Amino acid sequence: MPRLKSAIKRVRTSERNRVHNLGYKTQIRTLIKKVQNLVTKKDAASAINAASEAFAVIDRAATRNIIHLNNASRKKSRISKWLKSLEPEETKSKSKS
């Protein structure tokens, strides 16, 4: 255990921040799972709405340094890839040419 007054305060502060950040991280994981379930059910409209909500929370967490920017980009990229898989095949072939 820390003995210095500043170190004791730092332990309290970091624990408070850890608990606060844990709520954000839990919310992100929940929203990602929600999008993933909607994509597996092929519910495109609901998946897009859930993805939009997830993007907002992920961006907010990244700007507040709760998660790293690259971590946020990776999560958003995976969600976008899932949403891309919901598009009809003829739309995909038109966009490639």
ROLUM-81981 format. One record per residue (C-alpha): residue number from 1; residue in one letter; x, y, z. Coordinates in steps of 0.001 Angstrom, whole numbers, plus 524288, in hexadecimal, padded with zeros to 5 digits. Last residue first. Layout:
+-----+------+-------+-------+-------+
| seq | type |    px |    py |    pz |
+-----+------+-------+-------+-------+
| NUM |    A |     X |     Y |     Z |
...
+-----+------+-------+-------+-------+
***
This chain:
+-----+------+-------+-------+-------+
| seq | type |    px |    py |    pz |
+-----+------+-------+-------+-------+
|  97 |    S | 7BE1B | 7F822 | 7107A |
|  96 |    K | 7BEBD | 7F45C | 71EDA |
|  95 |    S | 7B285 | 7FBFB | 722CF |
|  94 |    K | 7AA2E | 7F4CC | 718D9 |
|  93 |    S | 7AE92 | 7E764 | 71DC6 |
|  92 |    K | 7AB26 | 7EAC7 | 72BE7 |
|  91 |    T | 79DA9 | 7EFD6 | 72855 |
|  90 |    E | 79AE4 | 7E357 | 720BC |
|  89 |    E | 79E81 | 7DB26 | 72CB6 |
|  88 |    P | 794DA | 7E1A3 | 73602 |
|  87 |    E | 79AC1 | 7E92E | 74170 |
|  86 |    L | 79AC4 | 7E24A | 74E9E |
|  85 |    S | 7A94F | 7DEFB | 74DC6 |
|  84 |    K | 7AC71 | 7ED87 | 74D80 |
|  83 |    L | 7A614 | 7EEE8 | 75AD3 |
|  82 |    W | 7AF70 | 7E4CF | 76066 |
|  81 |    K | 7BB15 | 7EBC3 | 75A46 |
|  80 |    S | 7B677 | 7F8AD | 75FE2 |
|  79 |    I | 7B5C5 | 7F294 | 76D6F |
|  78 |    R | 7C390 | 7ED5C | 76BE6 |
|  77 |    S | 7C896 | 7FA98 | 76785 |
|  76 |    K | 7C207 | 8017A | 772E9 |
|  75 |    K | 7C89D | 7F848 | 77C96 |
|  74 |    R | 7D5E5 | 7F9F6 | 7761C |
|  73 |    S | 7D48B | 808C0 | 775B5 |
|  72 |    A | 7D123 | 8092B | 78423 |
|  71 |    N | 7DCEA | 800C7 | 7878C |
|  70 |    N | 7E578 | 80983 | 77F17 |
|  69 |    L | 7E06F | 8157E | 78661 |
|  68 |    H | 7E37C | 80F64 | 79399 |
|  67 |    I | 7D862 | 80CF5 | 79D10 |
|  66 |    I | 7D41D | 81569 | 7A880 |
|  65 |    N | 7DBD7 | 820B3 | 7A2CE |
|  64 |    R | 7D008 | 829E3 | 7A32B |
|  63 |    T | 7D074 | 82B3C | 7945E |
|  62 |    A | 7D0E6 | 81C72 | 792FF |
|  61 |    A | 7C551 | 81A3F | 79C18 |
|  60 |    R | 7BD10 | 8241F | 7949F |
|  59 |    D | 7C0BE | 81DE8 | 787B6 |
|  58 |    I | 7BCED | 81058 | 78CA9 |
|  57 |    V | 7AFFD | 8157B | 79205 |
|  56 |    A | 7AC86 | 81C29 | 78533 |
|  55 |    F | 7B0B1 | 8108E | 77CF2 |
|  54 |    A | 7A85C | 80768 | 78557 |
|  53 |    E | 79C44 | 80FE1 | 78368 |
|  52 |    S | 79E58 | 80FF5 | 774BF |
|  51 |    A | 7A0AA | 8015E | 77503 |
|  50 |    A | 793C6 | 7FF43 | 77C38 |
|  49 |    N | 78C83 | 80714 | 771E4 |
|  48 |    I | 7934B | 7FFBE | 766DC |
|  47 |    A | 79075 | 7F2AD | 76D53 |
|  46 |    S | 7821D | 7F637 | 76EFB |
|  45 |    A | 780C7 | 7F918 | 76087 |
|  44 |    A | 788A6 | 7ED4A | 75C13 |
|  43 |    D | 78214 | 7E288 | 76401 |
|  42 |    K | 789AA | 7D6ED | 75E74 |
|  41 |    K | 78869 | 7CF68 | 76B6E |
|  40 |    T | 7973B | 7CE05 | 76BB8 |
|  39 |    V | 79844 | 7DCAC | 7696F |
|  38 |    L | 78EC9 | 7DF81 | 77485 |
|  37 |    N | 796B8 | 7D6FD | 77DC6 |
|  36 |    Q | 7A36C | 7DDC9 | 779F2 |
|  35 |    V | 79D76 | 7EB3F | 77BC6 |
|  34 |    K | 798CC | 7E7A8 | 78971 |
|  33 |    K | 7A5F5 | 7E195 | 78CB6 |
|  32 |    I | 7ACAA | 7EE3A | 788C6 |
|  31 |    L | 7A308 | 7F608 | 79100 |
|  30 |    T | 7A591 | 7EDB6 | 79D08 |
|  29 |    R | 7B45A | 7EE7A | 79B54 |
|  28 |    I | 7B3CB | 7FD53 | 79A32 |
|  27 |    Q | 7AB12 | 7FE98 | 7A628 |
|  26 |    T | 7B44A | 7F60E | 7AE0C |
|  25 |    K | 7BFCD | 7FE7C | 7A9F5 |
|  24 |    Y | 7B898 | 80ACD | 7ADED |
|  23 |    G | 7B4D8 | 80559 | 7BB2D |
|  22 |    L | 7C2BD | 80089 | 7BD80 |
|  21 |    N | 7C7AB | 80E55 | 7BB1F |
|  20 |    H | 7C087 | 81358 | 7C730 |
|  19 |    V | 7C568 | 8080D | 7CF90 |
|  18 |    R | 7D35D | 80A26 | 7CAFF |
|  17 |    N | 7D258 | 818DC | 7CD03 |
|  16 |    R | 7CE52 | 81728 | 7DB3A |
|  15 |    E | 7D93F | 80D3A | 7DD50 |
|  14 |    S | 7E321 | 8166E | 7D704 |
|  13 |    T | 7DEF1 | 8219F | 7DFC7 |
|  12 |    R | 7DF80 | 819C4 | 7EC5B |
|  11 |    V | 7ECE3 | 81446 | 7E8F5 |
|  10 |    R | 7F1B5 | 821EE | 7E53F |
|   9 |    K | 7ED07 | 82748 | 7F255 |
|   8 |    I | 7F4FE | 81D09 | 7F980 |
|   7 |    A | 800C4 | 8202B | 7F0F0 |
|   6 |    S | 7FF8B | 82EA8 | 7F3EF |
|   5 |    K | 7FF02 | 82C06 | 8028A |
|   4 |    L | 80AF5 | 8235A | 8021F |
|   3 |    R | 809B3 | 8160B | 80852 |
|   2 |    P | 804B4 | 80DBF | 7FD33 |
|   1 |    M | 80000 | 80000 | 80000 |
+-----+------+-------+-------+-------+
***
